[in-house]
């Protein structure tokens, strides 16, 4: 059996923690996979501190559901390529800023699942 990642929705960062807490009450969730923002040379990006703060908060509030980091380098570039290849109109791309984030998250999750086979 093959499992394929699928985008769920785009959530503003300020609402993410509450969204995930509600989501895990409704769905069976074993773990969270979170993109680890790194620079091309492997050094932490400036966003990593915010991600680590989120992870610490999550671990205190939801210790039963672990978080694993996964390298997110190039996922935005890949997501933009997918959007272009899918023929998404320029107007839609401009209006839907969350589309790249949703597809990037899907790529991260699919890559993670492929790496754990």
Buried (B, 14 or more C-beta within 10 A) or exposed (E): EEEEBEBEEBBEEEEEBEEBEEBBEEEEEEEBBBBBBBEEEEEEBEEBEEBBEBBEEBEEEBEEBEBEBBBBBEBBEBBBEBBEEEEBEEEEBEEBEEBBBBBBBBBBBBBBBEEEE
